[in-house]
Amino acid sequence: MNFVFALVFLLSGAMFLVRDPEGFLPALLSGGEKAAALSLALLASYCVWLGFFRVLEETGLAGKLSRALFPAAKRLFRSDDREALTLACENLSANFLGLPGAPTPLGKRAVEKFCAAKNGYAADVLFVLNATSVQLLPTTVIALRAAAGSSSPADILLPTLLSTLISTLLGLLFLRLLSPKRGKFA
């Protein structure tokens, strides 16, 4: 993939140099400047939301949200492994709140636990839920829109919630239909 990106960049640069040699370097520097500014804006957003998640963890609210998801998760994942289900529920609650970076280690550990228990279906369900990621607060998209100068960056809330909800339901439906074997909770 790096080769493809490098090739696209080199071909684009060569075409730009042929068409507008004087504009190449200013455009390249301007693009780098915008990329650095966007990276700093995203870094600030990530720091705020990861700090928020830490506060949720410290106050016990993250655990309460995770416990609220537990009964449904037990049936959804078709698992009795309490530790794996707890990790999966924490992953889902962090994704639901749109917290960047926080769900990844939780999801990775949950998948390891599901695979160790030979429950590939649960690992597949968690993969689908993470790929489609129902989000109440799409923090990264809001941060990107704010950094781009949007007058109302949070206008994306309802469309994001609806689209992620529909994609999650479709993903779970397809997984259920295409799953080679039904678990004991089927």
N, C-alpha and C positions, 0 to 999 in steps of 0.2 A: 504494500500500500504506500509505503514511503517513496518507492520508486515512481509510482503513478503521480503522487503529489509533486515530486521534484520535476518530473517530466512536464506536467501541466504548467508549473511555475516557470520553467525554463522556456517553454514554447510561448507562453504569454509574454514573458519578458522580451524575448526575441522579436515578437510581433510589435510590441510597444516601441522597442528601440528603432525598428524600421519605420514605423508610422509617425512617431513623435520623439525623436532622440532627446530634445531639450526637456521634455516633460517626464522622462523616465525616472530620474533620480528624485525630483521633488515628489512625485507620486509614490515612489517606494518609501521615502522618509515619512510622508504624511500617513501612509498606511501603517507603518510601524508605530508611529505616534498614537494613532487611534487604537491599535491593538493593545499597546501598553496601558492606555487610559481605561479601556474596557476590562483588561485583566485586573487592574487595581480596583475598579468598581465591583467586579465579581468577587475579588478577594475580601473586600469590605463586607459585602452581602453574606458571604460564607461565614466570616467571623461572627457576624451578628447572629445568624441563624444557628450555627453550631453552639454558640454561647447560650442561645435560647433553649436549645435541646438539653444542654448541660444543666440549666436551671430546672427544666422539666424533670430531668433525672434526679437531681438533688432534692426536689420537693416531693418526689414520688408520683407526680402526675403522669409521667411517661409509663410507669408501672401500672397505674390505674387504667390508662387507655389500653395498654397491652392486655391486662386482665379482662377488660370489657370485650376484647376481641377473641379471647381464649376459647369460649364455648363454640363459637362459629368456626374458629380455626381448627379445632379438633376434628370437626366433621369435614371441613373443606380439605384439609391435608390428609385425612384418613390415617391419623397417627395418635398413639398414646404416649409418645416420648415427650414428657413434660418440658425438659430442657430445650429440645429442638423447637417445640411449639412456642415456648416463651421467647426464644430468639427470633423466630419467624414473626410473632406478633409485634415485637419491638421494632423489627425491620419494617413491617407494614405500617405501624403507627408513625414512624419517622418519615416514610415515603408519603403517607397521607398528609402530613404537615409540611411536606415539600422541603425537608431539611437536607441540603446537599452534603454528600459525603458520609453522613451519619448512618444511613441504612446499609451501606456496602459491607462493612465488617460483620455486622449482625447477620446479614443474609448469607454471607460466605460461611460463617460458623454454623448457621442453621442447616444449610445444604450439606455440610460435612457430617453433621449429626444424622440427618435424614439418610444420607448415603451409607453411613456406618450401620444404620439400622436396616439397611437394604430396602428402603422405601423410596424408590426412584420416582414414584408418582408424586410424593410430597415435594421432592426437589423440583420436579417439573412444574407443579402448581406455583411454587415460590418463584421460579424463573418467569412464568407468565405474569404473575402479579407484579414483579419488579419491572418487567419489560413494559407493561401497560401502565403501571403506577398511578392508581387513582389519587389525585391530588386536590386537596382542599385549598392549599396555598402554594401555587407554583412559584416559589421564591426566585429561582434562577431566571425564569422568563420575565418576572416583574423587574428584577434587577437589570436585565438586559434592556428592557423597554425604557426603564428610567435612565440608564446610561446613554441610550440613543436619543434622549430628549423627549420622550413621549409625554404629552400633557396629562394623560391619565393611564399610567402603567398598569394599574390593577383592573382595568376593564377586561382583562383576559381571564378573570376568575371563573365566571360561569361557563364560558365556552370550553375552558380547560377541564373543568369538573365534568361537564357532560361528555366531552370527547374521550376522556380517560375512563370514565365509567362505562361507556359503550364498548370501548376497545377491551376493557378488562372482562366484561361479560362475554363478549365474542371469543376472546382468548380462552376463557374457562370452558365455554361451550365446546369449542373445537378440541380442546384437550380431553374433555370428558368423552366426546364422540370417538376420538382417535386413540385413546388410551388402550394399550393391549390387554390389560387385565383390570378388573374391578377390585378395589380394596374391600376390607371387611365392613367399611361404613357405607358402601354403595347403596 
